[in-house]
Amino acid sequence: MAEAKIPKATAKRLPIYYRYLNILFNAGKQRVSSTELSEAVQVDSATIRRDFSYFGALGKRGYGYDVESLLNFFKKTLNQDRLTNVALIGVGNLGHALLNYNFRQTNSVRISAAFDINEEIANTIQSGVPVYPMAEMKEQLQIQQIDVAILTVPIEDAQKVADELVTAGVKGIMNFTPIRISVPTTVRVQNVDLANELQTLIYFLDHYGSENTDNSTTD
């Protein structure tokens, strides 16, 4: 991302800003205020200004932000000009859904290879993506120079597969399994527990009702 060391919470919000700026740009809007951004992405304007301040003077007082300039800045910051190929490990129900989605809202990320132990799925093409046997995972990851993987395997296989990904040279894992995998400090893991997120949402509804809350989340 950017050369400057920024807080993790700020880094998580950058793609949100980028997506909305892209919508504004495609709609022909030339400038936007922090208040408008705040209402659209549901992050308070003070937080937005603080986030942007880590990158220097991106806007002008009384004018706001130039949409095209800001979009180009975040495009460069988020490496949107560079295509990142990602591997999907586990082509079950969730895996199939991710293959069908395949990050079509962004031009910078795509699932280019999938792996599964099921012989009926291995050596087939699913949603335009080749599915390889698990036995070929290390070889294919290295041949295709893939260092980011999405993990959607059964719980009992998660740690074993994670170890194999690390051995293959993977540096980033998006973990959709409900367990926390152990990896070296050189490997980044992003945990996405859909059941936990849903339970959290229900808890807030039960205990806070419609009270306005901070929509930002932390891992």
C-alpha positions in Angstrom: 0.0 0.0 0.0 1.4 3.4 0.9 5.0 3.9 2.0 3.8 5.8 5.1 3.0 3.6 8.2 -0.7 4.1 8.9 -2.9 2.5 11.5 -4.6 -0.8 10.6 -8.0 0.7 11.1 -7.3 3.4 8.5 -5.9 0.8 6.1 -9.1 -1.1 6.3 -11.2 1.9 5.4 -9.2 2.9 2.3 -10.9 0.4 0.0 -14.3 1.8 1.2 -13.3 5.3 0.3 -11.9 4.1 -3.0 -15.1 2.3 -4.0 -17.3 5.3 -3.3 -15.0 7.7 -5.1 -15.1 5.4 -8.1 -18.9 5.7 -8.0 -18.7 9.5 -7.8 -16.2 9.6 -10.7 -18.3 7.4 -12.9 -21.3 9.6 -12.1 -19.4 12.7 -13.3 -19.0 14.4 -9.9 -15.9 16.6 -9.7 -15.6 17.3 -6.0 -16.8 15.9 -2.6 -16.7 17.1 0.9 -15.7 15.1 4.0 -19.3 15.5 5.2 -20.7 13.9 2.0 -18.2 11.1 2.2 -19.1 10.6 5.8 -22.8 10.2 5.0 -22.1 7.8 2.1 -19.6 5.5 3.8 -21.0 5.9 7.4 -17.6 7.0 8.8 -17.6 10.2 10.8 -16.1 13.2 8.9 -13.4 13.7 11.6 -12.2 10.2 11.1 -12.1 10.7 7.4 -10.1 13.8 7.7 -7.7 12.1 10.1 -7.3 9.1 7.7 -6.5 11.4 4.8 -4.1 13.4 6.9 -1.7 10.5 7.0 -1.1 11.0 3.3 -0.6 14.8 3.4 -2.8 17.6 2.0 -5.4 15.8 -0.1 -8.1 18.5 0.0 -8.6 22.2 0.4 -10.5 24.0 3.1 -13.8 25.3 1.7 -13.5 23.3 -1.5 -13.4 19.7 -0.3 -11.7 17.0 -2.3 -11.2 16.7 -6.1 -12.8 13.4 -6.9 -10.5 12.4 -9.8 -7.3 13.4 -8.0 -8.3 11.6 -4.8 -9.4 8.5 -6.8 -6.1 8.4 -8.7 -4.2 8.8 -5.4 -6.0 5.9 -3.7 -5.8 3.8 -6.9 -2.0 4.1 -6.7 -2.0 3.6 -2.9 -4.1 0.4 -3.1 -2.1 -0.8 -6.2 -5.3 -0.9 -8.3 -3.2 -0.8 -11.4 -1.6 -4.2 -10.5 -3.5 -7.4 -11.0 -3.2 -9.8 -8.0 -3.9 -13.4 -8.7 -5.4 -15.3 -5.7 -5.8 -19.0 -5.0 -9.0 -20.5 -3.6 -8.4 -23.5 -1.4 -11.7 -25.5 -1.0 -14.4 -25.5 -3.6 -17.4 -26.3 -1.4 -20.6 -24.2 -1.1 -18.7 -21.0 0.0 -15.9 -21.7 -2.4 -18.3 -21.9 -5.3 -20.0 -18.7 -4.3 -16.6 -16.9 -4.2 -15.7 -18.3 -7.6 -19.0 -17.0 -9.0 -18.3 -13.6 -7.5 -14.6 -13.6 -8.3 -14.2 -9.9 -7.3 -15.8 -8.6 -10.4 -16.2 -5.2 -8.8 -12.5 -4.7 -8.9 -10.0 -5.0 -11.8 -7.1 -5.6 -9.4 -7.9 -9.0 -7.9 -9.1 -12.2 -9.3 -9.1 -15.9 -8.4 -6.9 -17.5 -11.0 -6.6 -21.0 -9.5 -8.6 -23.2 -7.2 -7.8 -26.4 -5.3 -10.0 -29.2 -3.9 -9.6 -32.7 -2.6 -12.8 -33.9 -4.3 -11.9 -35.9 -7.4 -15.2 -34.9 -9.1 -14.2 -31.3 -8.9 -10.5 -31.4 -9.4 -9.3 -31.1 -13.0 -12.4 -29.2 -14.0 -13.2 -25.6 -14.8 -15.6 -23.9 -12.3 -16.9 -20.4 -13.2 -14.0 -20.0 -15.6 -11.4 -20.9 -13.0 -9.3 -24.1 -13.2 -9.6 -26.4 -10.2 -6.5 -28.5 -9.4 -6.0 -31.5 -7.1 -4.7 -30.6 -3.7 -1.6 -32.6 -4.4 -0.6 -30.0 -7.1 -1.2 -27.0 -4.9 2.4 -26.2 -3.9 3.7 -26.7 -7.5 0.9 -24.6 -9.1 1.2 -21.8 -6.5 4.9 -21.5 -7.3 4.5 -21.8 -11.1 1.8 -19.1 -11.1 3.6 -17.0 -8.5 0.5 -16.7 -6.3 1.2 -15.5 -2.8 -2.3 -14.8 -1.6 -4.9 -17.5 -0.8 -8.5 -17.8 0.4 -9.0 -20.7 2.8 -12.5 -22.3 2.8 -11.7 -25.8 3.8 -13.4 -27.9 6.6 -12.2 -27.0 10.1 -10.3 -30.2 10.7 -8.2 -29.5 7.6 -7.6 -25.7 8.1 -4.2 -25.8 10.0 -2.7 -28.5 7.8 -3.6 -26.7 4.6 -2.4 -23.4 6.1 1.0 -25.0 6.8 1.1 -26.2 3.2 0.3 -22.7 2.0 3.2 -21.3 4.1 5.6 -23.9 2.7 4.5 -23.0 -0.8 5.5 -19.4 -0.2 2.1 -17.8 0.4 2.3 -14.5 2.3 -1.3 -13.7 2.9 -4.3 -15.8 3.8 -7.9 -14.8 4.0 -9.3 -17.4 6.4 -13.0 -18.2 6.2 -12.8 -21.1 8.6 -14.0 -20.4 12.2 -10.7 -21.4 13.8 -7.6 -19.2 14.2 -4.8 -20.7 12.2 -1.1 -20.5 13.4 1.3 -19.0 10.9 4.8 -17.4 11.0 5.0 -13.7 11.7 6.0 -13.2 8.1 2.5 -14.3 6.9 -0.5 -12.1 7.2 -3.9 -13.6 8.1 -7.3 -11.9 7.7 -10.0 -13.8 9.5 -13.5 -13.7 8.1 -16.0 -15.6 10.3 -19.5 -15.1 8.8 -21.3 -16.9 11.6 -19.6 -14.7 14.2 -20.4 -11.5 12.3 -24.0 -12.5 12.1 -24.2 -13.4 15.8 -22.6 -10.0 16.6 -25.2 -8.2 14.4 -28.0 -10.1 16.2 -26.5 -9.2 19.6 -26.4 -5.5 18.8 -29.9 -5.6 17.5 -31.1 -7.3 20.7 -29.2 -5.0 23.1 -28.9 -1.7 21.3 -31.9 -1.8 18.9 -31.8 1.0 16.3 -29.3 3.1 18.2 -26.7 4.6 15.9 -23.4 2.7 16.3 -20.0 2.8 14.7 -20.2 0.6 11.6 -16.4 0.1 11.5 -15.2 -3.3 12.6 -11.9 -4.7 13.8 -10.5 -8.1 13.6 
